[in-house]
């Protein structure tokens, strides 16, 4: 299936002197966001379970002129998350930006969905974001500055998607979580926002096959799938000083699919 090219322009944001932590940084959107933040001058703490893939992301950030460190962690383990955030603050000199991107799918229709498929998705996609936000908020409130960005999805946060009751529930909940935490932390100059990507080129979407993706592309006004860099640009804006008055919001990046 032919893919339309994304615009080549890049958003210019100065994140020098800031530390960003990106979960799910070993591939896909997390990797693209880590690279974009590194190119913009932030020190990037790259977090995921797969140490080998994390090392590849770190090398990609460095190749782009940035600075990054890999931290292997199970995002569903509260003790590990607390210890990791404390380590990042101590080793990198603070924590200014958090991107809760770690997420998984275990798709099947509801009547066939097993308890484990539900629990695994909810724990990774929602509990993980809760744990990292709780830990990071302490450092951000203390310094009276922070940017928290949660990776939601048009599936759940905007529309439903058959076969994804677990995934959609996790993303809808993440949207509500974002709005509430934005109200709690706003007085300490910590913004909390969510991004809802649509169909983005990735291993996950490639698995759908060309026939399905051809039909999907026809329904998108932009006439192409999104690229990870499209989402990274949205994250850069929300992480920037320019977004100081933007909080509690859901930024949809889907080429107009849900317009």
Helices and strands as residue ranges (DSSP letters): E 19-23, H 28-39, E 43-48, H 51-63, E 67-72, H 78-92, E 97-100, G 110-112, H 115-122, I 123-127, H 128-143, E 146-151, H 154-157, H 165-185, G 186-188, E 190-197, H 203-206, H 210-218, H 228-239, G 241-243, E 250-253
